[in-house]
């Protein structure tokens, strides 16, 4: 167990000081098959703007696995790490969607529209199992329900091994669950520093520049000075707390700028166009 290598490829790249490359993907079998042999570190099954299709997610995650890859690589780590973007917080604060995705074996959850410290704390807590108050790294206290049978099989671990690794990174250095909060509005930007100070276990921040640009009155004008100014503030704030920041709209035209501005998680778009990915890998020395 002590020698078990890192399973989450997104975390692996970040730990090595490299930018991680991910992309959104529909929870559909054909898309999952295509992405399973891509050069991305991980993918994000999109279940915010599309239907919350738990059966489609289950089937897609199974098709991400390739027995030949696992044997040739001599590791249980998937070649491309599956994570999930769930619907935004509502009255129940989306705890059940996170639980279902994690129970299927997802290695991370992206939480849209996080604007307050309480919402950030709920997001991290929902991805952790409860533990004694005397346990190390108790805060935020976990609220994830216990039902990991499918996840245990998907990760290829025993149940006790899964419990050891199914915690949030980097709060738990061995944790494999990446909790990513989306900052998409001015309230979230105003509260970001407090979130990072008060909520341990935030693995990354992803800027929702689409919604942010809407609130700023310049919808989808991603190069607008006002949008870039707010995004730069998010990067600066996260750098002060050593929390990686993701950029959701990367292509071959802006990838050099995005890398230079300090983004550490890059999401080339659209999903099936690899020009931004290939150029980003070259520019970051990963090709």
Backbone as CSV, one residue per row, in Angstrom:
resi,resn,N_x,N_y,N_z,CA_x,CA_y,CA_z,C_x,C_y,C_z
1,UNK,0.830,-1.203,0.000,0.000,0.000,0.000,0.867,1.256,0.000
2,UNK,1.990,1.187,0.735,2.842,2.371,0.843,3.446,2.749,-0.498
3,UNK,3.601,1.742,-1.378,4.244,1.991,-2.665,3.233,2.270,-3.771
4,UNK,1.958,2.357,-3.441,0.949,2.600,-4.462,1.199,3.951,-5.115
5,UNK,1.389,3.980,-6.428,1.698,5.250,-7.087,0.479,6.162,-7.158
6,UNK,0.739,7.401,-7.521,-0.334,8.377,-7.700,-1.304,7.881,-8.767
7,UNK,-2.600,7.894,-8.457,-3.624,7.433,-9.382,-4.210,8.567,-10.214
8,UNK,-4.342,9.741,-9.630,-4.978,10.878,-10.292,-3.941,11.604,-11.153
9,UNK,-4.099,11.499,-12.475,-3.120,12.086,-13.380,-3.077,13.596,-13.358
10,UNK,-4.181,14.242,-13.011,-4.195,15.702,-12.909,-3.335,16.131,-11.723
11,UNK,-3.555,15.470,-10.589,-2.739,15.763,-9.411,-1.275,15.443,-9.683
12,UNK,-1.016,14.351,-10.383,0.369,13.961,-10.676,1.101,15.065,-11.427
13,UNK,0.462,15.631,-12.436,1.102,16.700,-13.202,1.364,17.913,-12.318
14,UNK,0.396,18.285,-11.485,0.555,19.446,-10.613,1.668,19.221,-9.598
15,UNK,1.766,18.025,-9.049,2.818,17.723,-8.079,4.204,17.784,-8.715
16,UNK,4.258,17.494,-9.996,5.532,17.539,-10.715,5.878,18.937,-11.211
17,UNK,5.039,19.919,-10.853,5.288,21.288,-11.275,4.961,21.551,-12.724
18,UNK,4.141,20.704,-13.335,3.757,20.850,-14.734,2.309,21.315,-14.830
19,UNK,1.964,22.029,-15.887,0.544,22.338,-16.091,-0.221,21.067,-16.439
20,UNK,-1.434,20.967,-15.936,-2.288,19.828,-16.244,-3.261,20.218,-17.347
21,UNK,-3.513,19.295,-18.248,-4.408,19.542,-19.378,-5.645,18.664,-19.241
22,UNK,-6.812,19.301,-19.257,-8.075,18.583,-19.169,-9.030,19.135,-20.221
23,UNK,-10.181,18.496,-20.345,-11.181,18.959,-21.308,-12.543,18.466,-20.882
24,UNK,-13.573,19.221,-21.240,-14.936,18.775,-20.995,-15.297,17.668,-21.985
25,UNK,-16.160,16.765,-21.524,-16.558,15.620,-22.340,-17.975,15.234,-21.962
26,UNK,-18.796,14.937,-22.944,-20.154,14.489,-22.654,-20.115,13.087,-22.058
27,UNK,-21.027,12.774,-21.113,-21.069,11.427,-20.541,-21.707,10.442,-21.511
28,UNK,-21.018,10.239,-22.611,-21.480,9.345,-23.669,-20.353,8.387,-24.030
29,UNK,-20.709,7.160,-24.343,-19.711,6.112,-24.555,-18.743,6.456,-25.672
30,UNK,-19.218,6.934,-26.807,-18.327,7.230,-27.933,-17.316,8.309,-27.568
31,UNK,-17.786,9.338,-26.864,-16.883,10.403,-26.444,-15.859,9.875,-25.448
32,UNK,-16.297,9.030,-24.526,-15.386,8.467,-23.528,-14.320,7.605,-24.185
33,UNK,-14.707,6.820,-25.157,-13.738,5.976,-25.872,-12.676,6.824,-26.559
34,UNK,-13.121,7.898,-27.205,-12.174,8.767,-27.901,-11.213,9.429,-26.924
35,UNK,-11.729,9.899,-25.801,-10.896,10.609,-24.839,-9.983,9.683,-24.056
36,UNK,-10.324,8.403,-23.968,-9.532,7.467,-23.176,-8.144,7.242,-23.758
37,UNK,-7.954,7.550,-25.027,-6.642,7.359,-25.668,-6.020,8.706,-26.060
38,UNK,-6.522,9.784,-25.477,-6.012,11.117,-25.794,-4.785,11.431,-24.946
39,UNK,-4.217,12.613,-25.159,-3.037,13.048,-24.410,-3.398,13.906,-23.204
40,UNK,-4.685,14.025,-22.913,-5.090,14.799,-21.748,-4.692,14.078,-20.457
41,UNK,-4.414,14.853,-19.414,-4.188,14.260,-18.095,-5.502,13.780,-17.495
42,UNK,-6.566,14.486,-17.792,-7.874,14.111,-17.281,-8.973,14.727,-18.115
43,UNK,-10.176,14.262,-17.918,-11.337,14.852,-18.576,-12.381,15.178,-17.519
44,UNK,-13.305,16.042,-17.898,-14.385,16.449,-17.011,-15.700,16.080,-17.692
45,UNK,-16.361,15.056,-17.180,-17.678,14.731,-17.714,-18.640,15.853,-17.332
46,UNK,-19.231,16.452,-18.347,-20.041,17.664,-18.175,-21.483,17.304,-17.840
47,UNK,-21.886,17.606,-16.590,-23.247,17.308,-16.161,-23.891,18.515,-15.485
48,UNK,-23.370,19.705,-15.836,-24.022,20.931,-15.382,-24.967,21.444,-16.454
49,UNK,-24.438,21.711,-17.639,-25.259,22.270,-18.710,-25.965,21.193,-19.516
50,UNK,-25.499,19.952,-19.404,-26.214,18.833,-20.000,-27.056,18.144,-18.934
51,UNK,-27.710,17.056,-19.331,-28.546,16.321,-18.381,-27.676,15.657,-17.316
52,UNK,-28.221,15.583,-16.102,-27.536,14.822,-15.064,-27.876,13.350,-15.281
53,UNK,-27.036,12.681,-16.062,-27.292,11.308,-16.510,-26.344,10.372,-15.783
54,UNK,-26.768,9.849,-14.645,-25.873,9.028,-13.834,-25.569,7.698,-14.515
55,UNK,-26.514,7.148,-15.261,-26.245,5.910,-15.992,-25.273,6.148,-17.146
56,UNK,-25.448,7.283,-17.829,-24.497,7.615,-18.887,-23.102,7.820,-18.330
57,UNK,-23.010,8.441,-17.150,-21.714,8.627,-16.509,-21.102,7.282,-16.137
58,UNK,-21.903,6.407,-15.559,-21.401,5.082,-15.181,-20.832,4.340,-16.384
59,UNK,-21.594,4.295,-17.476,-21.138,3.570,-18.658,-19.900,4.227,-19.268
60,UNK,-19.894,5.555,-19.309,-18.756,6.263,-19.897,-17.481,6.012,-19.099
61,UNK,-17.579,6.011,-17.792,-16.400,5.774,-16.969,-15.864,4.362,-17.169
62,UNK,-16.745,3.408,-17.331,-16.277,2.043,-17.594,-15.530,1.961,-18.917
63,UNK,-16.000,2.708,-19.915,-15.327,2.679,-21.221,-14.034,3.483,-21.223
64,UNK,-13.785,4.234,-20.177,-12.491,4.904,-20.054,-11.381,3.911,-19.730
65,UNK,-11.745,2.779,-19.130,-10.745,1.792,-18.722,-10.324,0.935,-19.900
66,UNK,-9.044,0.655,-19.962,-8.484,-0.185,-21.023,-7.509,-1.151,-20.363
67,UNK,-7.834,-2.431,-20.384,-7.011,-3.412,-19.681,-5.587,-3.458,-20.220
68,UNK,-5.415,-3.270,-21.531,-4.068,-3.277,-22.112,-3.243,-2.116,-21.565
69,UNK,-3.866,-0.927,-21.447,-3.158,0.215,-20.878,-2.697,-0.082,-19.456
70,UNK,-3.579,-0.674,-18.662,-3.241,-0.951,-17.271,-2.096,-1.950,-17.169
71,UNK,-2.124,-2.981,-18.011,-1.072,-4.004,-17.965,0.245,-3.431,-18.456
72,UNK,0.221,-2.758,-19.602,1.458,-2.209,-20.158,2.065,-1.139,-19.246
73,UNK,1.205,-0.376,-18.590,1.700,0.669,-17.716,2.084,0.181,-16.334
74,UNK,1.722,-1.071,-16.016,2.025,-1.668,-14.715,1.555,-0.768,-13.569
75,UNK,0.376,-0.166,-13.742,-0.176,0.713,-12.724,-1.691,0.659,-12.774
76,UNK,-2.314,0.912,-11.631,-3.773,0.996,-11.580,-4.287,2.352,-12.035
77,UNK,-3.386,3.301,-12.241,-3.789,4.650,-12.634,-4.347,4.643,-14.057
78,UNK,-5.512,5.232,-14.277,-6.034,5.321,-15.645,-5.170,6.253,-16.486
79,UNK,-5.103,5.995,-17.788,-4.304,6.850,-18.663,-4.845,8.274,-18.656
80,UNK,-6.162,8.412,-18.646,-6.822,9.719,-18.578,-7.775,9.690,-17.385
81,UNK,-7.594,10.615,-16.461,-8.329,10.596,-15.197,-9.731,11.193,-15.355
82,UNK,-10.778,10.442,-15.009,-12.138,10.986,-15.120,-12.557,11.780,-13.892
83,UNK,-13.056,12.987,-14.130,-13.666,13.803,-13.091,-15.031,14.249,-13.605
84,UNK,-15.795,14.931,-12.767,-17.173,15.266,-13.130,-17.495,16.693,-12.707
85,UNK,-18.147,17.442,-13.604,-18.753,18.716,-13.205,-20.226,18.461,-12.947
86,UNK,-20.629,18.697,-11.701,-22.003,18.429,-11.296,-22.848,19.698,-11.452
87,UNK,-24.179,19.603,-11.300,-25.019,20.809,-11.345,-24.657,21.771,-10.221
88,UNK,-25.019,23.034,-10.367,-24.679,24.016,-9.336,-25.458,23.799,-8.055
89,UNK,-24.951,24.401,-6.989,-25.589,24.279,-5.684,-27.035,24.746,-5.725
90,UNK,-27.897,23.985,-5.045,-29.286,24.376,-4.880,-29.637,24.310,-3.408
91,UNK,-30.882,24.013,-3.096,-31.306,23.944,-1.710,-30.567,22.885,-0.925
92,UNK,-30.225,21.772,-1.598,-29.507,20.690,-0.934,-28.000,20.823,-1.122
93,UNK,-27.547,21.902,-1.741,-26.131,22.188,-1.928,-25.385,21.086,-2.685
94,UNK,-26.115,20.323,-3.513,-25.518,19.385,-4.484,-24.710,18.266,-3.847
95,UNK,-24.923,18.005,-2.558,-24.147,16.947,-1.917,-24.416,15.579,-2.544
96,UNK,-25.655,15.319,-2.924,-25.987,13.981,-3.405,-25.410,13.719,-4.790
97,UNK,-25.330,14.759,-5.633,-24.715,14.534,-6.940,-23.227,14.218,-6.795
98,UNK,-22.556,14.937,-5.913,-21.137,14.663,-5.681,-20.948,13.245,-5.168
99,UNK,-21.791,12.835,-4.233,-21.678,11.489,-3.662,-21.860,10.423,-4.732
100,UNK,-22.862,10.593,-5.586,-23.105,9.588,-6.620,-21.935,9.485,-7.590
101,UNK,-21.380,10.629,-7.998,-20.257,10.611,-8.929,-19.021,9.977,-8.286
102,UNK,-18.748,10.318,-7.035,-17.606,9.726,-6.343,-17.806,8.231,-6.132
103,UNK,-19.022,7.827,-5.828,-19.286,6.410,-5.606,-19.097,5.576,-6.869
104,UNK,-19.198,6.204,-8.032,-18.920,5.495,-9.282,-17.415,5.382,-9.552
105,UNK,-16.621,6.188,-8.850,-15.177,6.119,-9.032,-14.537,7.378,-9.567
106,UNK,-15.283,8.473,-9.667,-14.693,9.725,-10.140,-13.563,10.154,-9.210
107,UNK,-12.537,10.761,-9.801,-11.365,11.189,-9.040,-11.439,12.676,-8.672
108,UNK,-12.531,13.319,-8.983,-12.633,14.725,-8.649,-13.995,15.273,-9.012
109,UNK,-14.354,16.367,-8.348,-15.627,17.035,-8.595,-15.350,18.512,-8.864
110,UNK,-15.960,19.031,-9.932,-15.950,20.470,-10.191,-17.293,21.029,-9.743
111,UNK,-17.221,22.019,-8.847,-18.411,22.626,-8.255,-18.658,23.989,-8.898
112,UNK,-19.697,24.137,-9.711,-19.997,25.430,-10.335,-20.539,26.441,-9.331
113,UNK,-20.364,27.718,-9.657,-21.020,28.834,-8.958,-20.795,28.794,-7.444
114,UNK,-19.541,28.727,-7.038,-19.204,28.836,-5.620,-18.895,30.300,-5.329
115,UNK,-19.656,30.874,-4.410,-19.545,32.317,-4.171,-19.253,32.691,-2.733
116,UNK,-19.406,31.734,-1.796,-19.246,32.060,-0.385,-18.375,31.030,0.312
117,UNK,-17.909,31.391,1.498,-17.108,30.469,2.303,-17.923,29.239,2.672
118,UNK,-19.187,29.423,3.023,-20.032,28.286,3.398,-20.203,27.316,2.233
119,UNK,-20.389,27.848,1.027,-20.520,26.971,-0.138,-19.218,26.219,-0.404
120,UNK,-18.100,26.897,-0.237,-16.801,26.250,-0.439,-16.589,25.141,0.585
121,UNK,-16.944,25.408,1.836,-16.779,24.402,2.886,-17.662,23.190,2.613
122,UNK,-18.894,23.425,2.180,-19.779,22.311,1.844,-19.199,21.468,0.717
123,UNK,-18.616,22.102,-0.288,-18.070,21.370,-1.429,-16.963,20.418,-0.987
124,UNK,-16.063,20.905,-0.163,-14.969,20.051,0.307,-15.508,18.965,1.228
125,UNK,-16.400,19.332,2.141,-16.944,18.364,3.099,-17.684,17.234,2.385
126,UNK,-18.391,17.555,1.301,-19.165,16.551,0.576,-18.279,15.520,-0.114
127,UNK,-17.002,15.826,-0.259,-16.071,14.906,-0.916,-15.211,14.144,0.090
128,UNK,-15.528,14.277,1.380,-14.761,13.610,2.436,-15.672,12.714,3.271
129,UNK,-15.109,11.611,3.747,-15.840,10.772,4.688,-15.731,11.354,6.101
130,UNK,-16.748,11.123,6.942,-16.667,11.575,8.334,-15.507,10.898,9.061
131,UNK,-15.000,11.546,10.080,-13.912,10.996,10.898,-14.004,11.594,12.296
132,UNK,-13.264,10.998,13.220,-13.255,11.504,14.581,-12.687,12.919,14.615
133,UNK,-13.190,13.721,15.551,-12.678,15.079,15.686,-11.204,15.097,16.067
134,UNK,-10.735,14.009,16.671,-9.329,13.924,17.060,-8.422,13.482,15.921
135,UNK,-9.010,13.123,14.777,-8.218,12.635,13.644,-7.431,13.779,13.004
136,UNK,-6.282,13.476,12.422,-5.533,14.517,11.706,-6.363,15.075,10.551
137,UNK,-6.156,16.336,10.254,-6.812,16.981,9.113,-8.340,16.822,9.187
138,UNK,-8.899,17.059,10.365,-10.342,16.864,10.566,-11.177,17.869,9.786
139,UNK,-10.728,19.102,9.731,-11.517,20.184,9.134,-11.209,20.331,7.645
140,UNK,-12.227,20.471,6.785,-13.659,20.475,7.058,-14.179,19.057,7.353
141,UNK,-15.079,18.915,8.307,-15.588,17.587,8.654,-16.341,16.962,7.485
142,UNK,-16.050,15.696,7.204,-16.647,15.026,6.057,-18.119,14.718,6.258
143,UNK,-18.861,14.756,5.158,-20.288,14.429,5.200,-20.663,13.439,4.094
144,UNK,-19.671,12.890,3.391,-19.953,11.938,2.315,-20.494,10.645,2.915
145,UNK,-21.590,10.154,2.356,-22.157,8.891,2.804,-21.324,7.708,2.360
146,UNK,-21.400,6.621,3.099,-20.561,5.448,2.865,-21.246,4.465,1.924
147,UNK,-20.736,4.372,0.696,-21.248,3.407,-0.267,-20.315,3.287,-1.452
148,UNK,-19.035,2.920,-1.229,-18.024,3.018,-2.288,-17.809,1.753,-3.112
149,UNK,-18.759,0.811,-3.097,-18.505,-0.490,-3.730,-18.053,-0.358,-5.181
150,UNK,-18.746,0.452,-5.967,-18.370,0.616,-7.373,-17.034,1.340,-7.510
151,UNK,-16.799,2.334,-6.672,-15.539,3.081,-6.731,-14.358,2.186,-6.392
152,UNK,-14.518,1.310,-5.411,-13.449,0.381,-5.028,-13.065,-0.484,-6.216
153,UNK,-14.065,-1.021,-6.897,-13.796,-1.845,-8.077,-13.148,-1.015,-9.177
154,UNK,-13.631,0.200,-9.373,-13.112,1.045,-10.454,-11.660,1.419,-10.213
155,UNK,-11.310,1.738,-8.989,-9.935,2.120,-8.662,-9.009,0.905,-8.571
156,UNK,-9.580,-0.297,-8.401,-8.752,-1.499,-8.310,-8.104,-1.685,-6.957
157,UNK,-8.724,-1.156,-5.908,-8.170,-1.232,-4.564,-9.065,-2.086,-3.668
158,UNK,-8.540,-2.467,-2.506,-9.410,-3.029,-1.489,-10.220,-1.889,-0.879
159,UNK,-11.249,-2.241,-0.145,-12.080,-1.189,0.433,-11.284,-0.329,1.417
160,UNK,-10.457,-0.953,2.237,-9.679,-0.179,3.201,-8.634,0.694,2.492
161,UNK,-8.049,0.183,1.398,-7.120,1.003,0.629,-7.840,2.215,0.029
162,UNK,-9.065,1.981,-0.438,-9.835,3.086,-1.010,-10.093,4.153,0.035
163,UNK,-10.503,3.744,1.233,-10.760,4.731,2.287,-9.513,5.559,2.577
164,UNK,-8.350,4.919,2.498,-7.094,5.623,2.777,-6.786,6.671,1.718
165,UNK,-7.146,6.367,0.454,-6.793,7.268,-0.646,-7.928,8.196,-1.061
166,UNK,-9.148,7.901,-0.649,-10.308,8.689,-1.102,-10.522,9.901,-0.207
167,UNK,-9.484,10.726,-0.104,-9.616,11.992,0.598,-9.169,13.095,-0.344
168,UNK,-9.361,14.333,0.080,-9.107,15.454,-0.813,-7.636,15.864,-0.766
169,UNK,-7.109,16.155,-1.930,-5.744,16.646,-2.111,-5.802,18.155,-2.297
170,UNK,-4.850,18.903,-1.762,-3.625,18.491,-1.063,-3.755,18.471,0.456
171,UNK,-4.967,18.649,1.001,-5.125,18.573,2.449,-4.544,17.271,2.962
172,UNK,-4.898,16.172,2.311,-4.262,14.889,2.551,-3.285,14.652,1.398
173,UNK,-1.989,14.645,1.656,-1.012,14.505,0.567,-1.196,13.237,-0.258
174,UNK,-1.765,12.191,0.339,-2.009,10.946,-0.396,-3.401,10.920,-1.020
175,UNK,-4.197,11.931,-0.780,-5.551,11.955,-1.318,-5.568,11.977,-2.831
176,UNK,-6.585,11.352,-3.407,-6.732,11.276,-4.867,-7.933,12.063,-5.377
177,UNK,-8.704,12.686,-4.474,-9.895,13.426,-4.871,-9.522,14.896,-5.054
178,UNK,-9.768,15.419,-6.257,-9.475,16.817,-6.551,-10.775,17.620,-6.502
179,UNK,-10.884,18.508,-5.534,-12.049,19.379,-5.394,-11.742,20.706,-6.073
180,UNK,-12.474,21.001,-7.127,-12.277,22.231,-7.893,-13.509,23.113,-7.747
181,UNK,-13.287,24.338,-7.328,-14.384,25.291,-7.178,-14.386,26.256,-8.351
182,UNK,-15.545,26.492,-8.932,-15.654,27.459,-10.015,-16.021,28.829,-9.449
183,UNK,-15.197,29.814,-9.751,-15.466,31.202,-9.386,-16.008,31.888,-10.637
184,UNK,-17.284,32.295,-10.576,-17.970,32.730,-11.793,-18.697,34.062,-11.640
185,UNK,-18.543,34.706,-10.477,-19.252,35.973,-10.297,-18.450,36.883,-9.381
186,UNK,-18.893,38.117,-9.279,-18.166,39.106,-8.489,-18.207,38.784,-6.995
187,UNK,-19.289,38.181,-6.540,-19.349,37.782,-5.132,-18.282,36.743,-4.824
188,UNK,-18.137,35.762,-5.725,-17.117,34.742,-5.532,-15.715,35.324,-5.537
189,UNK,-15.475,36.282,-6.417,-14.171,36.928,-6.465,-13.908,37.686,-5.166
190,UNK,-14.913,38.385,-4.670,-14.750,39.150,-3.427,-14.472,38.241,-2.234
191,UNK,-15.020,37.027,-2.254,-14.872,36.110,-1.128,-13.753,35.089,-1.322
192,UNK,-13.073,35.137,-2.459,-12.101,34.102,-2.784,-10.987,34.001,-1.743
193,UNK,-10.423,35.125,-1.349,-9.335,35.094,-0.376,-9.774,34.432,0.919
194,UNK,-10.976,34.750,1.393,-11.481,34.130,2.621,-11.708,32.637,2.433
195,UNK,-12.193,32.230,1.279,-12.365,30.796,1.009,-11.037,30.062,1.152
196,UNK,-10.008,30.592,0.517,-8.713,29.922,0.508,-8.061,29.935,1.883
197,UNK,-8.352,30.952,2.680,-7.803,31.028,4.037,-8.538,30.105,5.004
198,UNK,-9.862,30.012,4.842,-10.686,29.371,5.852,-11.101,27.941,5.535
199,UNK,-10.913,27.499,4.292,-11.396,26.165,3.900,-10.233,25.319,3.391
200,UNK,-9.647,24.482,4.246,-8.614,23.572,3.765,-9.218,22.540,2.799
201,UNK,-8.423,22.080,1.860,-8.882,21.016,0.975,-9.337,21.465,-0.391
202,UNK,-9.282,22.764,-0.666,-9.586,23.239,-2.015,-8.408,22.885,-2.906
203,UNK,-8.643,22.016,-3.890,-7.545,21.547,-4.726,-7.224,22.478,-5.871
204,UNK,-8.234,23.145,-6.410,-8.022,24.042,-7.548,-9.206,24.985,-7.674
205,UNK,-8.963,26.083,-8.368,-10.004,27.043,-8.729,-10.101,27.082,-10.247
206,UNK,-11.310,27.019,-10.753,-11.544,27.151,-12.190,-12.387,28.397,-12.412
207,UNK,-11.896,29.305,-13.246,-12.634,30.537,-13.507,-13.734,30.281,-14.540
208,UNK,-14.960,30.653,-14.179,-16.067,30.559,-15.122,-16.209,31.883,-15.853
209,UNK,-15.377,32.066,-16.863,-15.329,33.383,-17.491,-16.573,33.681,-18.324
210,UNK,-17.327,32.644,-18.684,-18.569,32.892,-19.413,-19.579,33.620,-18.546
211,UNK,-19.880,33.047,-17.395,-20.832,33.686,-16.475,-20.281,34.997,-15.934
212,UNK,-18.980,35.034,-15.665,-18.371,36.266,-15.167,-18.516,37.387,-16.186
213,UNK,-18.272,37.084,-17.445,-18.390,38.123,-18.471,-19.831,38.596,-18.631
214,UNK,-20.786,37.684,-18.397,-22.196,38.097,-18.434,-22.469,39.145,-17.364
215,UNK,-22.001,38.884,-16.133,-22.259,39.813,-15.038,-21.555,41.146,-15.255
216,UNK,-20.412,41.100,-15.952,-19.653,42.322,-16.209,-20.209,43.116,-17.387
217,UNK,-21.241,42.576,-18.029,-21.877,43.295,-19.138,-21.195,43.136,-20.472
218,UNK,-20.276,42.179,-20.587,-19.572,41.936,-21.846,-19.601,40.435,-22.143
219,UNK,-20.807,39.888,-22.357,-20.953,38.439,-22.458,-20.059,37.808,-23.521
220,UNK,-19.293,36.813,-23.042,-18.412,35.993,-23.885,-17.330,36.791,-24.603
221,UNK,-17.060,37.959,-24.132,-15.927,38.732,-24.665,-14.714,38.432,-23.762
222,UNK,-14.129,37.282,-23.996,-13.119,36.759,-23.080,-11.825,37.571,-23.068
223,UNK,-11.593,38.348,-24.111,-10.381,39.161,-24.165,-10.647,40.599,-23.713
224,UNK,-11.843,40.864,-23.231,-12.174,42.223,-22.790,-11.319,42.587,-21.577
225,UNK,-10.776,43.812,-21.532,-9.897,44.211,-20.422,-10.512,44.013,-19.042
226,UNK,-11.806,44.269,-18.899,-12.443,44.111,-17.597,-12.464,42.645,-17.162
227,UNK,-12.753,41.763,-18.111,-12.755,40.328,-17.819,-11.344,39.864,-17.459
228,UNK,-10.365,40.271,-18.255,-8.981,39.873,-17.996,-8.484,40.408,-16.657
229,UNK,-8.928,41.593,-16.284,-8.517,42.173,-14.997,-9.028,41.317,-13.834
230,UNK,-10.298,40.920,-13.895,-10.866,40.107,-12.822,-10.207,38.729,-12.778
231,UNK,-9.935,38.174,-13.938,-9.289,36.864,-13.986,-7.871,36.937,-13.427
232,UNK,-7.172,38.020,-13.732,-5.814,38.195,-13.212,-5.828,38.292,-11.691
233,UNK,-6.859,38.924,-11.147,-6.972,39.014,-9.687,-7.147,37.623,-9.081
234,UNK,-7.950,36.781,-9.719,-8.156,35.418,-9.227,-6.829,34.650,-9.237
235,UNK,-6.085,34.758,-10.327,-4.793,34.064,-10.419,-3.849,34.563,-9.325
236,UNK,-3.775,35.862,-9.150,-2.893,36.438,-8.138,-3.271,35.951,-6.739
237,UNK,-4.559,35.958,-6.439,-5.023,35.528,-5.112,-4.710,34.056,-4.884
238,UNK,-4.943,33.233,-5.884,-4.679,31.798,-5.737,-3.177,31.522,-5.623
239,UNK,-2.370,32.262,-6.365,-0.922,32.075,-6.270,-0.420,32.376,-4.856
240,UNK,-1.038,33.345,-4.205,-0.643,33.685,-2.836,-0.912,32.537,-1.868
241,UNK,-1.829,31.644,-2.243,-2.167,30.502,-1.394,-1.706,29.184,-2.021
242,UNK,-0.939,29.267,-3.099,-0.422,28.084,-3.798,-1.536,27.129,-4.218
243,UNK,-2.607,27.685,-4.742,-3.724,26.890,-5.254,-3.762,27.036,-6.774
244,UNK,-3.723,25.932,-7.521,-3.735,26.016,-8.986,-5.019,26.650,-9.513
245,UNK,-4.880,27.378,-10.611,-6.033,28.002,-11.258,-6.197,27.412,-12.657
246,UNK,-7.442,27.136,-13.015,-7.735,26.591,-14.331,-8.368,27.621,-15.246
247,UNK,-8.053,27.495,-16.534,-8.636,28.357,-17.577,-9.484,27.464,-18.484
248,UNK,-10.779,27.777,-18.644,-11.681,26.854,-19.336,-11.756,26.993,-20.851
249,UNK,-11.112,28.001,-21.414,-11.241,28.220,-22.855,-9.849,28.438,-23.465
250,UNK,-9.159,27.347,-23.698,-7.796,27.417,-24.223,-7.774,26.867,-25.638
251,UNK,-7.110,27.596,-26.540,-6.917,27.104,-27.902,-5.517,27.492,-28.362
252,UNK,-5.197,27.169,-29.598,-3.840,27.413,-30.096,-3.512,28.902,-30.171
253,UNK,-4.527,29.769,-30.164,-4.292,31.206,-30.271,-3.953,31.847,-28.924
254,UNK,-4.509,31.322,-27.839,-4.283,31.975,-26.546,-3.467,31.152,-25.562
255,UNK,-3.082,29.919,-25.930,-2.444,29.039,-24.956,-1.121,29.592,-24.447
256,UNK,-0.367,30.276,-25.309,0.908,30.833,-24.858,0.674,31.907,-23.793
257,UNK,-0.309,32.772,-24.029,-0.633,33.808,-23.048,-1.137,33.197,-21.749
258,UNK,-1.993,32.187,-21.858,-2.572,31.560,-20.672,-1.484,30.934,-19.796
259,UNK,-0.527,30.268,-20.419,0.591,29.694,-19.664,1.413,30.798,-19.003
260,UNK,1.681,31.865,-19.752,2.499,32.965,-19.225,1.822,33.664,-18.054
261,UNK,0.494,33.667,-18.037,-0.245,34.338,-16.969,-0.348,33.504,-15.695
262,UNK,0.155,32.284,-15.734,0.242,31.490,-14.515,-0.847,30.463,-14.302
263,UNK,-1.668,30.202,-15.308,-2.678,29.160,-15.166,-1.997,27.797,-15.169
264,UNK,-2.458,26.906,-14.272,-1.809,25.614,-14.118,-2.692,24.450,-14.545
265,UNK,-3.965,24.726,-14.826,-4.861,23.725,-15.401,-5.459,24.338,-16.651
266,UNK,-5.192,23.737,-17.781,-5.631,24.293,-19.063,-6.641,23.356,-19.700
267,UNK,-7.725,23.943,-20.213,-8.788,23.153,-20.816,-8.946,23.545,-22.282
268,UNK,-8.205,22.880,-23.173,-8.354,23.166,-24.602,-9.785,22.927,-25.057
269,UNK,-10.253,23.788,-25.926,-11.625,23.698,-26.410,-11.636,23.997,-27.905
270,UNK,-12.589,23.421,-28.669,-13.559,22.427,-28.217,-12.910,21.068,-27.946
271,UNK,-13.699,20.170,-27.372,-13.158,18.908,-26.869,-12.394,18.134,-27.929
272,UNK,-12.949,18.066,-29.135,-12.336,17.189,-30.128,-11.313,17.901,-31.017
273,UNK,-10.983,19.137,-30.711,-9.928,19.843,-31.438,-8.689,19.871,-30.572
274,UNK,-7.607,19.235,-31.028,-6.441,19.055,-30.180,-5.356,20.087,-30.437
275,UNK,-5.622,21.101,-31.264,-4.584,22.074,-31.593,-4.065,22.779,-30.343
276,UNK,-4.983,23.206,-29.476,-4.566,23.890,-28.254,-3.795,22.975,-27.324
277,UNK,-4.203,21.711,-27.253,-3.504,20.743,-26.414,-2.090,20.515,-26.919
278,UNK,-1.938,20.268,-28.215,-0.618,19.989,-28.780,0.321,21.179,-28.578
279,UNK,-0.178,22.386,-28.834,0.678,23.571,-28.676,1.005,23.800,-27.207
280,UNK,0.019,23.575,-26.330,0.257,23.750,-24.909,1.285,22.781,-24.373
281,UNK,1.234,21.532,-24.822,2.232,20.540,-24.403,3.616,20.936,-24.855
282,UNK,3.717,21.458,-26.056,5.033,21.899,-26.568,5.562,23.088,-25.791
283,UNK,4.716,24.088,-25.564,5.150,25.297,-24.885,5.548,25.027,-23.435
284,UNK,4.909,24.064,-22.805,5.209,23.762,-21.404,6.273,22.689,-21.239
285,UNK,6.873,22.269,-22.358,7.950,21.282,-22.293,7.495,19.878,-22.033
286,UNK,6.222,19.600,-22.270,5.691,18.253,-21.997,5.554,17.406,-23.249
287,UNK,5.806,17.977,-24.423,5.650,17.207,-25.668,6.871,16.335,-25.906
